[in-house]
Amino acid sequence: MKLCLAMAFQNESQWFRLHLPALALPASWGLVGLDGGSDDDSALVFAAHGGVVHTRKFDWHFARHMNALIDVCRAEGYDAILRLDPDELMFVRDMVMVTNLLREYKAVRLPRYNFERDRHHVLISMYPDWQTRAVRLEPGVEYDGAVHETFECAFREMGWREDNSPNPGPREIVRAPSAHIYHYEGLRRDAARAMKHHNYAALQSGGAVERDLSAAARFAGQGAMDRFCVPFTGAQPLDPREVGALAPFGAVAV
């Protein structure tokens, strides 16, 4: 089974400079990216770390874009993927666990820690935030959902069952509670993050998306989750003491 780490990105060179060196992929894995139209050097940084880059202009329909990522992974000859965002990390030991689970199961759900404000505080109200991120690329596997993409529709249509399903039959989907995704999007306090959250709300309500970054600063809600944070004391793929609490959008240069 050929497995790759798959990433869709756009203007993420800061995250790539910080995170790609920390993603020590298993030796047999590939790295495939889909650039949604960066005007920074994201694609060059990604390629410099061994990644293969394809391009497709991001159209603010998340499932379509992620399905395009699946298509390029298939075109590159991969049988399965683990998808991460540029602002997410995993331990290599957990990637090895994913490899082993995909030999037995068709999809793996992973719990995710969502960090807010800095790398020392996590939104415990959202934990474990189960994400189906590792999947065999069998016929029919595709994302659904314009705003928050999910595999659930495809899995239901294919009859895949989770390992804790009360229904009889084989189990195709497994939860891996000891492996984690570490999500650091909440470190950002920039206009791009504000615009993204504004556009999530616009898409959910049927409104138009905003494409003007200069106007994005007026959108409210930045830091609104801070009050739900609790200190995080576990290990992280990057040690917060090494990278700084606000990296890469604050005090630490990357």
N, C-alpha and C positions, 0 to 999 in steps of 0.2 A: 504494500500500500504506500503510495506516494502522498506525502502530507506537506502542506505549506502553511506558513503564517500569512494571512491575507489582510491587507489594510486599504481602505479607501481614505483619501486625504485631499486637502486643499489648503495651501498656505500654512503648513505645519512644520516648517523647518526648525523652529525652536524646540518643539517636542522631539523631533527626530534626532537632533543633536544630543539631547539629553537621554532619550529613552532607547534608541536603537543600540548604542553600545552596551546597555544593560540587558537587552534581550538576547541572552546567549542561547541561540536556538540549538536544539538537538542536531547532531551532525547530519542526519538524513533529511532534515527539513529544508524546504525552499522558502523564499520570501517574494511575495507578489504584491504589487501596489496598483491602485487605480487613482490617477490624478484627476480631480474634478475641475481643473482649470487654474492651477496655482500661478501667481505672478511673483513668487519668491523662488528660492532654489530648493524647494522641497524635493522635487524629483531627482535632482543631482545628489542631494544628501542621501536619499533612499537608495539610489543606485550605488553610491559609494560604499554602502554597507552590504552589498551583494544582492540588492533587490532588483527584480524585473518590473519595469514601470509601463503600464498602459494608460491611455488617456480617454476620458469621456467627460464632457461638460456636465457639471452637476446641475440638475433641474429642480431641486427642492422636492423631489419625490424619492424618499429614502429607499423604499423597496426596489424601485426600478434601478437605482444606482447600485445597491448591493447585489442585485441579480446580475448586473453587468460585471461586478467583481467576481461573482461565481463563474460567469461565462469565461472570463480571461483565465481563471485558475484551471478550468477544464481545458481550455485551449493550450495551456502550458503543460498539460499532461498529468495534473494532480487528481487523485482519487478522493481526497478529503482535505478539509481546511479547518484551521482555527482562526477566527476573525477577531482582531483587536483593533481598537481605535488608536490613533497616535498618542492620545493622553491616557492610555492604559498600559499596565505592565503585568507580567506574571513571572513567577519563579520557573527556572528551567526544569526543576524536578516535577512541577505540575504539568508542564508541557509533555514530559515523558509519560506521566500518568495518563494524559489525554491520548497519546499514541497507543498505549496499551488498551485503554477502554474502547477505542475505535476499532480494535481488532475483534471485539466481542459485540459491541453495540453500534448502532447507526448514528447516534447523536449523543452529545454530552452536554448537560446543563451545569453551569459553573456559578457559584455564588460570587457576588461582587461587592467590594467595599467602595463606597462613594465618599471621597474626601472633599471637605468644604473649608475654604479659607486658607488652609495650609496642609502640610503633610503630617500634622500632629493631631488632626481632628477629623472624625468620621461621622457621617449621618447614620447613626445607629437605627433610626426609625425606618431606613430603607434596606437594612441588612436582613436577609442575605441577598435580596435583589437577584433572583435566579435568571441567568441568561443562557440561552441555547446558542453557543458560539462555536462548538466543534461538531462537524457533521460530515458524513460521507456524501460525496456528490453523486448520489444515485439519481436516475431519471425521476423528475417530478419534484425534486428538492428546490424550492425557491422561496424568497421572502415575500411577505404580504404586508401592506400598511404604508400609507403615504408619509406618516409622521414618525412613528416609532416602529421600525421594521421588526417582523417576527416570522418565525417558521411555522407557527401553530396551525395556520390554515392548511398548509401543505401536508403537515404531519397527520392532521385529521383525515384529509382526503386519502392519504396513503395507508391509513389504519395503524400508524405507529403508536405504540403504547409506552408509557413511562414505567420505570421499574417499580414504582409504588402504586400502579394502577390496580383498582379492585377487579377489573374485568379480566376474564381468562384469556390466555394466549401468550405468545412470546413477547418479550419486552425489547423494544428497539431503542429506547431512550433511557439514559441513566443519569442520575444526579451524582456529582462528585463533591461532597461537602467539605473535603479537606483540601481541595485545590481552589485557588481564588484568583479573581481578576481584581486589580487595584486601579481604581478610576480617579484621575486627578483633575478632571475638568473644573471642579470647583475651586481650584487655585486661581483661575483666571478672573480678572476684573477689568477686561478690556471691552471695546465696542463690539468686537466680533462675537464674543460670548453673549452679550446682551442682544445682539441682532438675531443670533440663532434661537434664543429662547422666545424672543418676540415672534419669530417666524413659526416656531412650533405652535404657539397659540393661534396665530393667523391661519395656519393650515387646518388646525382642529376645528376652527369656527367657519371655515370656508372662505376666509378672507385672502387678500393678496399678500405675497411675501415682500419684504423690504430688501432691496439690493444695494442701498446706498449706505456705506459704512459711516460716512460723515454725519448722517442723520441718526445713526444707531445709538449714540450716546444718550439720547433722550428717553430711551426705553428704561422703565423702572424694573426693580426686582433684583438687582445685583446685591449679593450678600444677604438676601432674605432668608436663606437657609441657615445662617450662622447660629441662630438660637437653638437649632436642633442638634448641634455638634456635641460630641463627647470625645474626650481624649482617647487616642488610639495608642495602645501600648505594644501591639504585636510587631513582628518583623515585616519589613517591606523590601521589595526588590532593589530599591535605592534607599540607602540610609538617609533619613531627613537631616541628620547632623552633617552629612557630607554635601548634600545639594542645597541646603538652605530651605527654610520654611516656605518661601515664596517662589522658588525656582519653578519654571523658567521665565515667569512673567514679573519678577520682582527684583530682589537685590542681587541675585547670582547671575553673572554673565554666562551665556552658553554659546 
